[in-house]
Amino acid sequence: MPARAHTESICYKVISLIIISLILLSCGAGRTTVARKKSGSATLQEEIIGYGRKYIGKPYRYAGRGPRSFDCSGYTAFVFKEFGYHLNPSSGGQDKQFPAVTRKENLQKGDLVFFEGRRKNGKVGHVGIVMETLSNGAFRFIHASTGDGVIITSSSEDYWASRYLRGGRILEENEGTTQ
């Protein structure tokens, strides 16, 4: 084998190994919760919500990952990354990444909430972060909306109430009521 062909062969093998390694690493996100040490007197849930609130009013941009603009999953991933959590870049991927909370009554601050998209086909098309749970089973959530950018919304608004699918439990601090 000529020296040039041998060198090219080695380069292809190295590149192939790098690509395979990256694919395997990206597939390592299972449905798990993550524990993190609390800092100060605020709960981790409050810290996450407080950090997320700093971006209220930032505009929506498809595939926006922050901090100047966001799409919905880019926003949730950006907020949780500040606290050491690595979320999938898509809302559907985030839905599969963590244990499901199927009953609205079991949602807690800091949980993700998933909604159908405009097609209403049962598939996740939007994600937000629970800010507050209400006694009637409704909740308020913070998210990046296409029309208004990062905002706080009530789950009882008709648009969101008709599209709600389930929650997702990221924080170990919220463990105990996932059904």
Buried (B, 14 or more C-beta within 10 A) or exposed (E): EEEEEEEEEEEEEEEEEEEEEEEEEEEEBEEEBBEBEEEEEEBBBBBBBEBBEEBEEBEBBEEBBBEEBBBBBBBBBBBBEEBEBEBBBBBBBBBBBBBBBEEBEBBBBBBBBBBBBEEEEEEBBBBBBBBBBEEEEBBBBBBBBEEEBBBBBEBBEEEBEEBBBBBBBBBEBBEEEBE
